[in-house]
Amino acid sequence: MTVTEAETETPEVTDEVPRLCKQLLRTADSSRARASVQALAEERTILEMPAVRRALVVDTSCGARADFEGLSGLQYGLGLDEQQRVFLDLVLSMMGIGITTLASVEDLDERRLPIILRAILRLAGNDTIAVGTRL
């Protein structure tokens, strides 16, 4: 692959992921699904993987929607690194899929932990608690 090919591939993925996230949010049928899609959208690296998009996204008469049950059956064959896998396990647990303890948040890095915390707040319907750095 030449530098020119790499440069042309990156914008496609960069442009595709936000559009996909907006569509998945539109077709989310529950607060759990919306919180889960939003968390994946914020984390971004997981949705940038073509294997994840193939496993997660299904076409319906209303457009693309997230199929978390289908994703859960394939999650260990997607080529995720340890951080991505832990994050995805927590997202799936918000959907009520799998058995992931909340204690696994200790394995998240500083970028992914606030995303999961915001997702939990969204799931709880709380928009008054802020997640950020303590002063």
KENU-546618 format. One record per residue: x, y, z of N, C-alpha, C, O in turn; residue in one letter. Coordinates in steps of 0.001 Angstrom, whole numbers. Example, Ala and Ser with C-alpha at 12.3 -4.5 7.8 and 13.67 -1.06 7.14 Angstrom:
REM KENU-546618
nu,nv,nw,cau,cav,caw,cu,cv,cw,ou,ov,ow,residuo
13190,-5690,7800,12300,-4500,7800,13200,-3300,7800,14236,-3319,8465,A
12850,-2250,7080,13670,-1060,7140,12900,30,7870,13409,1138,8039,S
//
This chain:
REM KENU-546618
nu,nv,nw,cau,cav,caw,cu,cv,cw,ou,ov,ow,residuo
847,-1173,0,0,0,0,889,1232,0,1834,1318,785,M
600,2167,-858,1384,3388,-914,799,4423,30,-299,4244,557,T
1528,5495,240,1056,6576,1112,-227,7170,560,-1132,7508,1322,V
-315,7302,-758,-1509,7871,-1378,-2732,7012,-1096,-3804,7543,-807,T
-2588,5676,-1177,-3709,4787,-893,-4145,4913,562,-5342,4940,851,E
-3183,4990,1478,-3516,5109,2901,-4245,6410,3170,-5189,6446,3959,A
-3810,7480,2518,-4456,8773,2726,-5887,8769,2211,-6751,9422,2798,E
-6157,8051,1130,-7513,8039,594,-8433,7135,1390,-9645,7355,1407,T
-7879,6106,2062,-8721,5207,2852,-9151,5845,4164,-10290,5647,4587,E
-8297,6590,4809,-8596,7168,6110,-9811,8099,6079,-10678,7961,6941,T
-9921,9041,5132,-11104,9909,5139,-12413,9154,4963,-13435,9565,5511,P
-12405,8053,4206,-13636,7286,4020,-14124,6732,5350,-15304,6858,5679,E
-13228,6121,6116,-13599,5586,7426,-14002,6727,8347,-14996,6621,9066,V
-13242,7816,8333,-13522,8958,9190,-14899,9528,8890,-15630,9882,9815,T
-15268,9626,7621,-16570,10160,7243,-17691,9151,7480,-18809,9530,7829,D
-17395,7880,7293,-18412,6844,7389,-18902,6628,8820,-20099,6447,9041,E
-18004,6645,9779,-18357,6331,11166,-19367,7328,11744,-20358,6888,12328,V
-19171,8650,11614,-20180,9573,12158,-21563,9406,11509,-22584,9480,12193,P
-21592,9185,10200,-22883,8966,9518,-23552,7700,10031,-24758,7680,10280,R
-22767,6653,10185,-23297,5401,10696,-23843,5589,12112,-24923,5095,12436,L
-23103,6294,12943,-23541,6517,14327,-24862,7275,14375,-25751,6926,15152,C
-24995,8297,13558,-26263,9050,13512,-27412,8146,13101,-28497,8215,13677,K
-27179,7298,12107,-28228,6382,11656,-28575,5376,12750,-29752,5103,12987,Q
-27564,4821,13419,-27827,3849,14475,-28555,4492,15649,-29390,3847,16282,L
-28255,5741,15946,-28988,6454,17005,-30443,6669,16606,-31344,6547,17436,L
-30675,6993,15318,-32058,7198,14836,-32890,5931,14952,-34081,5990,15259,R
-32271,4794,14709,-33026,3541,14693,-32964,2782,16022,-33528,1695,16143,T
-32284,3350,17008,-32227,2702,18334,-33629,2669,18925,-34330,3681,18940,A
-34030,1503,19410,-35404,1338,19868,-35564,1382,21391,-36647,1108,21909,D
-34496,1725,22104,-34591,1810,23562,-33505,2737,24088,-32565,3080,23372,S
-33645,3135,25340,-32614,3976,25950,-31313,3194,26090,-30228,3770,26005,S
-31419,1886,26305,-30211,1054,26375,-29456,1084,25053,-28237,1254,25026,R
-30183,919,23972,-29546,915,22652,-28942,2279,22344,-27838,2355,21804,A
-29649,3359,22678,-29111,4699,22427,-27835,4938,23235,-26849,5446,22700,R
-27848,4576,24519,-26657,4760,25361,-25493,3921,24839,-24349,4375,24847,A
-25774,2716,24392,-24733,1824,23883,-24145,2340,22576,-22926,2345,22401,S
-25003,2772,21660,-24523,3319,20386,-23713,4585,20631,-22657,4775,20028,V
-24202,5449,21510,-23478,6680,21805,-22102,6385,22388,-21129,7058,22047,Q
-22011,5390,23262,-20714,5016,23841,-19766,4524,22753,-18597,4909,22735,A
-20249,3685,21854,-19407,3205,20755,-18998,4349,19835,-17877,4373,19327,L
-19909,5297,19623,-19595,6450,18776,-18490,7294,19406,-17576,7742,18713,A
-18573,7509,20709,-17545,8295,21395,-16202,7558,21425,-15150,8177,21262,E
-16237,6252,21630,-15001,5465,21686,-14343,5402,20314,-13117,5465,20215,E
-15101,5285,19302,-14774,5370,17889,-13889,4257,17326,-14194,3749,16246,R
-12812,3852,17998,-11876,2893,17397,-12535,1554,17123,-12162,861,16176,T
-13508,1183,17938,-14194,-101,17730,-15029,-48,16461,-14994,-980,15658,I
-15780,1033,16273,-16622,1147,15078,-15825,1386,13801,-16349,1197,12704,L
-14578,1794,13927,-13749,1973,12735,-13312,639,12145,-12819,591,11018,E
-13486,-434,12888,-13073,-1746,12409,-14178,-2344,11519,-15309,-2521,11972,M
-13851,-2651,10265,-14853,-3210,9354,-15527,-4475,9892,-16725,-4667,9683,P
-14781,-5331,10575,-15360,-6568,11118,-16444,-6256,12145,-17457,-6952,12210,A
-16238,-5230,12935,-17244,-4832,13937,-18495,-4304,13237,-19614,-4669,13597,V
-18303,-3454,12248,-19469,-2914,11525,-20259,-4032,10851,-21489,-4003,10843,R
-19559,-5023,10282,-20263,-6144,9648,-21066,-6942,10680,-22168,-7406,10390,R
-20511,-7099,11882,-21182,-7879,12926,-22305,-7103,13600,-23291,-7701,14031,A
-22176,-5798,13698,-23133,-4974,14445,-24292,-4464,13609,-25431,-4451,14078,L
-24029,-4052,12403,-25023,-3325,11604,-25831,-4279,10740,-25281,-5092,9998,V
-27152,-4159,10854,-28065,-4903,9984,-28955,-3907,9255,-29328,-2872,9807,V
-29285,-4222,8030,-30173,-3364,7251,-31613,-3766,7506,-31953,-4949,7487,D
-32462,-2766,7747,-33889,-2988,7942,-34647,-2065,7003,-34040,-1272,6283,T
-35957,-2164,7007,-36768,-1285,6164,-36653,174,6607,-36924,1079,5819,S
-36255,410,7853,-36075,1770,8377,-34635,2253,8234,-34315,3367,8650,C
-33774,1441,7661,-32363,1780,7532,-31520,901,8438,-32023,-22,9079,G
-30242,1200,8479,-29318,410,9297,-29658,556,10771,-30013,1640,11233,A
-29545,-551,11508,-29745,-523,12955,-28712,-1431,13605,-28132,-2301,12955,R
-28491,-1215,14901,-27502,-2001,15635,-28118,-3301,16123,-29192,-3306,16723,A
-27430,-4396,15861,-27842,-5714,16331,-26812,-6180,17365,-25865,-6897,17040,D
-27019,-5759,18611,-26060,-6077,19664,-26018,-7565,19977,-24967,-8082,20358,F
-27137,-8262,19825,-27140,-9701,20065,-26241,-10413,19056,-25482,-11313,19417,E
-26331,-10010,17806,-25474,-10598,16775,-24009,-10287,17017,-23142,-11135,16805,G
-23738,-9075,17460,-22370,-8680,17762,-21804,-9497,18916,-20634,-9878,18898,L
-22632,-9765,19914,-22136,-10468,21098,-21648,-11875,20762,-20710,-12369,21387,S
-22267,-12515,19796,-21853,-13862,19426,-20543,-13911,18662,-19924,-14967,18536,G
-20125,-12759,18152,-18920,-12713,17323,-17789,-11901,17944,-16723,-11772,17342,L
-18003,-11353,19135,-17077,-10357,19680,-15641,-10857,19865,-14704,-10062,19805,Q
-15459,-12149,20088,-14097,-12632,20319,-13349,-12937,19018,-12162,-13259,19057,Y
-14009,-12842,17893,-13353,-13064,16615,-13201,-11797,15800,-12979,-11864,14590,G
-13315,-10646,16439,-13288,-9376,15718,-11915,-8719,15654,-11749,-7705,14976,L
-10939,-9276,16345,-9601,-8690,16337,-9453,-7487,17248,-8611,-6623,17000,G
-10255,-7418,18295,-10170,-6297,19231,-8985,-6479,20163,-8633,-7604,20519,L
-8367,-5363,20561,-7332,-5460,21582,-8014,-5552,22954,-9237,-5458,23048,D
-7232,-5734,23996,-7788,-5955,25339,-8653,-4786,25808,-9733,-4998,26359,E
-8188,-3563,25596,-8960,-2381,26007,-10296,-2314,25256,-11335,-2049,25861,Q
-10268,-2548,23963,-11491,-2518,23163,-12448,-3616,23596,-13655,-3391,23674,Q
-11920,-4803,23878,-12771,-5918,24292,-13458,-5630,25625,-14651,-5893,25773,R
-12722,-5096,26591,-13313,-4758,27885,-14391,-3695,27697,-15475,-3793,28271,V
-14090,-2690,26899,-15059,-1631,26637,-16325,-2209,26002,-17437,-1900,26430,F
-16149,-3049,24980,-17298,-3650,24316,-18087,-4544,25269,-19317,-4559,25220,L
-17407,-5279,26124,-18102,-6099,27130,-19003,-5228,28005,-20142,-5600,28289,D
-18496,-4075,28430,-19298,-3177,29270,-20480,-2594,28498,-21576,-2454,29040,L
-20253,-2257,27237,-21349,-1739,26409,-22425,-2812,26235,-23616,-2527,26358,V
-22007,-4033,25951,-22979,-5115,25806,-23720,-5372,27116,-24900,-5722,27100,L
-23041,-5202,28241,-23712,-5398,29526,-24795,-4341,29748,-25788,-4608,30424,S
-24614,-3149,29186,-25672,-2124,29280,-26911,-2557,28502,-28026,-2132,28805,M
-26706,-3394,27509,-27826,-3927,26733,-28444,-5149,27416,-29461,-5672,26960,M
-27823,-5603,28515,-28307,-6792,29204,-27771,-8067,28597,-28347,-9139,28785,G
-26663,-7959,27865,-26071,-9103,27183,-24756,-9456,27868,-23926,-8582,28118,I
-24572,-10727,28166,-23314,-11180,28750,-23269,-11001,30254,-24188,-10460,30869,G
-22186,-11466,30818,-21981,-11363,32254,-20659,-10643,32469,-19601,-11268,32534,I
-20730,-9338,32578,-19541,-8526,32796,-19736,-7753,34088,-20726,-7040,34252,T
-18796,-7895,34996,-18927,-7175,36254,-18498,-5725,36071,-17663,-5408,35223,T
-19074,-4872,36867,-18726,-3465,36832,-17269,-3249,37239,-16664,-2236,36888,L
-16715,-4195,37974,-15314,-4100,38393,-14352,-4056,37206,-13201,-3649,37364,A
-14805,-4466,36027,-13918,-4444,34864,-13582,-3024,34420,-12711,-2841,33569,S
-14254,-2010,34978,-13897,-626,34630,-12468,-310,35052,-11847,600,34501,V
-11937,-1055,36026,-10561,-801,36445,-9563,-1139,35340,-8407,-723,35415,E
-9977,-1874,34332,-9109,-2217,33209,-9173,-1202,32072,-8442,-1334,31090,D
-10038,-189,32187,-10166,814,31132,-9114,1903,31286,-8691,2220,32398,L
-8698,2469,30161,-7747,3568,30203,-8474,4883,30490,-9700,4916,30601,D
-7710,5953,30605,-8274,7257,30973,-9189,7835,29909,-10022,8687,30219,E
-9062,7402,28680,-9934,7892,27605,-11276,7168,27600,-12319,7790,27395,R
-11253,5865,27823,-12479,5072,27727,-13326,5114,28999,-14549,5003,28922,R
-12699,5273,30166,-13451,5291,31412,-14508,6394,31446,-15653,6099,31788,L
-14191,7646,31113,-15240,8674,31125,-16373,8393,30125,-17520,8773,30364,P
-16055,7741,29028,-17087,7405,28042,-18087,6436,28661,-19297,6614,28520,I
-17587,5414,29344,-18479,4444,29996,-19268,5120,31113,-20458,4852,31280,I
-18618,5993,31878,-19330,6691,32954,-20472,7536,32400,-21568,7541,32962,L
-20223,8253,31298,-21295,9051,30671,-22403,8143,30144,-23584,8478,30231,R
-22015,6996,29599,-23016,6049,29086,-23906,5530,30213,-25117,5399,30038,A
-23317,5239,31354,-24098,4775,32507,-25067,5870,32952,-26219,5586,33279,I
-24604,7111,32965,-25487,8226,33329,-26630,8371,32322,-27775,8596,32715,L
-26326,8243,31023,-27378,8302,29998,-28394,7183,30205,-29603,7392,30101,R
-27883,6005,30499,-28749,4852,30728,-29665,5095,31921,-30825,4683,31915,L
-29144,5760,32937,-29928,6067,34133,-30873,7249,33909,-31709,7549,34762,A
-30740,7908,32775,-31593,9064,32496,-31159,10307,33245,-31966,11211,33458,G
-29897,10369,33649,-29390,11494,34426,-28596,12423,33531,-27611,12015,32916,N
-29025,13674,33460,-28275,14646,32669,-27729,15764,33545,-27341,16813,33032,D
-27691,15557,34859,-27210,16597,35756,-25820,16335,36326,-25159,17269,36782,T
-25367,15091,36310,-24047,14765,36831,-23027,14881,35698,-23201,14308,34622,I
-21973,15625,35962,-20922,15808,34963,-19784,14825,35213,-19452,14514,36357,A
-19199,14346,34131,-18050,13462,34220,-16869,14229,33667,-16896,14689,32525,V
-15840,14365,34467,-14654,15089,34017,-13540,14932,35021,-13616,14108,35933,G
-12508,15725,34849,-11348,15675,35729,-11622,16432,37009,-12172,17534,36990,T
-11239,15838,38109,-11374,16521,39398,-10307,17597,39491,-9191,17439,38995,R
-10676,18694,40139,-9705,19786,40349,-9127,19706,41725,-8293,20534,42093,L
//
